[in-house]
């Protein structure tokens, strides 16, 4: 769709409609072209592009990620409840590319509630920022008994799939998990990492994984962007 420079309709409105049409026709798979590309293609100013994109963000069609561009909002990660899987596997199943950035690893002092969950006072934390198609999706905080954490730190924590290492390298049988999902307002530093407004809500998942001997192996606290991550469950109506 070309813009009509003689029309009384503002150029940014025309551009918004053109981009919306392209998005609905699936001409863009994950994200729209960059500001520079749109300026060149439509022969418009940066201000016109930004007004059009901002309007689509306000309509919930696009989602901006600082420094990475504007992504189509329905490109979200779908997590099905009923079996516990790692973030990497979940993102790949959605057709997106997983990634991570190590924020912290080491022994830490924790609250009594985490010590009780893992039945130990010596705790090792692995905290990572997780991505899907280069969009920050979640902050994962994996808490382990100190002996397990010390073994995991021998690997590249930026790239490893923790559950694969636990099962295949450390010989730990991950059997079952208890999980709770809530929502809350993010801490300022977490909002910045996830590129969300500090006053917005985030999804919080807390999960404890056990061995067949009922020994707790991991406490995982994940903070998700609700616009880019959803939990799904399939229900069946039992017959009386």
Buried (B, 14 or more C-beta within 10 A) or exposed (E): EEBEEEEEEEBBBBBBBBBBEBBEEEEBEBBBBEBEEBBEBBEBEEEBBBBBBBBBBEEEBBBBBEEBBBBBBEBBBEBEEEEBEBBBEBBBEBEBBBBBEEBEBEEBEBEEEBBEBBEBEBBBBBBBBBBBBBBBBBBBBBBBBBEBBBBBBEEEBEEBBBBEBBEEEEEBEBBEBEBEBEEEEBEEEBBEBBBBEEEEBBBBBBBBBBEEEEBBBBBBBBBBBBBBBEBEEEEEEEEE
